[in-house]
Amino acid sequence: MTEKAALLAQRLIRNVEQVEMKHDRRPPLYDSVGARLGTGTAADKLGASFDCVAPGMRSCPYHFHYAQEEMFIILEGSGT
């Protein structure tokens, strides 16, 4: 990979296993560990994130966005 390609890849590609994860715990309902995937990339309007929600808990309170849509992809367990 050329130096230019490596710099571009660094600004565009994120490996979820290499991003800084933050624990967000707000008892009694919310407990998750996650990371913002767009931070530090060239995608300044990307609202992508990765969240692992503890069993029986929620990731965040009900909310809505004016400029973004949300999509949840459940890899294990079930959503409610």
N, C-alpha and C positions, 0 to 999 in steps of 0.2 A: 504494500500500500504506500502510495506517495505521501509526503508530508502534508500536502494540501488536502488529500483525501482523508487522512487521519484527523486533521483539524476539523474538517466538515463533519465527519462521523462523530467526533466528540461533542459537537454542538447539536446533533440531530438524533443520536441513538442513545437510549437508556436501557440498561439491564436492571431489572427490578431487584436483583440480588446484589447490586452494587450501589444503590441509592441509600441515602441516610434515612432510616426509619425513625419515626417519632411515636411515642406511646401517648395516646389521648384517652384519659380515663376520667369520667365525670359520673360518679355513682349517683343514683343507683341504676341508671339505665344505659349509660354509654361506656364502651370499652373497646378500643381498637388500636391497632398499630398500623401505621401507613406512611406513605411518602408521596410527595408531589412529583410527577414524572416530567412535567414541562420546565421546572425550575432549572436554570442554567443552560437551557437549550436555545436555539434560534427561534423556537415557536413561542412567541411572547403572548399569544392569545389562547394557547392550549390549556384546558382545564383538566387534564388527565391526572388521575391519582391511582394508587394501589392501596387497598385497605384490607387488613385481616381483622375480622370482627370476632370477638370472643363469643363462644356458644351462649345463646340466650340473651345476648346484649344487642345494642344498636350502635351504629357508627356515629350518628349525629342526629340532632333534632330536625324536625320537619323544616324545610326551607325551600326557596325557589330562586331561580336565576333569571335575570332579564336577558343576558347576552350569551348564555350557554345552555346546552341540554345535558342531561345526565343519562348514562346507561350503566347498568350494573350487570356484570358477568359473574355468576356464582360458580366457583370451581369445586366447592365441597359444601355439603349441608343444604339448607333451603332458606329462601328469603321470605320475609313476612311483611 
